[in-house]
């Protein structure tokens, strides 16, 4: 099965709108010949915190409550 120019254009348009994500293409052959194009736009949060030197001193840490006292 080969993608048509119309389907390729839909994929191109979707890729222009997605900065981070994926486009999934599902093909179903005979007898129905269905093409599903699924654009997924992901939103990612990253924490950019610089590590600070400890200067050899132990730092207070919060326990998760799982093993802490």
N, C-alpha and C positions, 0 to 999 in steps of 0.2 A: 504494500500500500504506500502510495506517495502523497505527501502533503501538497495541497493546491496553493497557488499564489495568495488566495484570500486567507487561508489558514496561516501561512507564513507571515502575512502582514499583521494578523491578529497577534501572533507571537512577538513580532517586532514591536508593536505598540505596547504590549504588556511589559516587555523588557525595558522600555524607556521609562516606565512609571515605577519600576522596582529598583531601589538602590541596594537593598539587601533582602534576599528571598530566593524563591525558586519558581520555575514554571514547569509543571508536569504535563506531559502529553500522553494520553492513553488512547490506544488504537484498538478498534474492534473490526475485524475483517468481515468476510461474507457471513451471513447474508445482509447484515445491516450497515456495514461500513460507517461506523461512528468514530468521530475524533473528538475527544474531550481535551480541552486546553484549560488548565487550572493554574492561574497565577496566584502566588502567595507572597504577600508583602510582610516581612518580619520587622518587628521593632525590637531593637537591642539596646539595653542599658548596660553601660560599663562604668565601673567605679575607678577613677583614675586618682588614686591616693598614693603619694610617694611614701616609700618606706623610710622610717626615721631610724638613725643608728641608736643602738641601746647602750653603747659605751661600756659594754660588759656587765651592766647591771640587769638583774632580772626585772621583768616588767609584769605589772599586775595584769591578769587575764581573767575574763569572765568565764566561768564554767557554763557548760550547756545545761547543767542540772542533771545530766545523765550520770556523770561519774563524780561530780563535785560534792563537797560536803556542805 
